Amino acid sequence: MGTYPVPIKAKTVRDADVHPIIFQCYKSFWVFTTGVCFLIPAFGFGTSKTGSFEFSWWAVVSAAAWVPSGVCTIFSVPLLGVSMA
């Protein structure tokens, strides 16, 4: 998991006391926004692999697994700590 859970344990994040689902929605929004920011130049300059968007069901499966695991991580880190989560 790298350093992703470390900011969850920060005092300011704990003091905000945001519900894990709301925190996950915020995180998902920024991951989507950042991803789109990287795709715009790739499609604009024609440097994407196929030259167009290619849908994959694996992306849907990945997102379906990523969101619940993110919520569990956000919920568990303040309770258990970074190493246990």
C-alpha positions, 0 to 999 in steps of 0.5 A: 500500500505504500505511503497512502495510509500515512495521511489518514493517520494525520492529526488534522484528518483525525480531527476532521472526523470525516465518515469513511464513505465521504472520505472515499468519495473525495479520494475517488473524485480526485483520482478520477480528476487526476486521471482525466488530466493525464488523458487529455494530452494523450488524446489531444496529441494522439499519443494514446496506444490505440488512438481512441478510448478502449473500454475494458470490463477489467476497469469496472471490476478493478473499481468495484474492488478498489472502492470497498477496499479503500473504505475499509482502509480509511476505516481501519487505519485510525483504529489499528494503525498503518502497519496493521491495516 
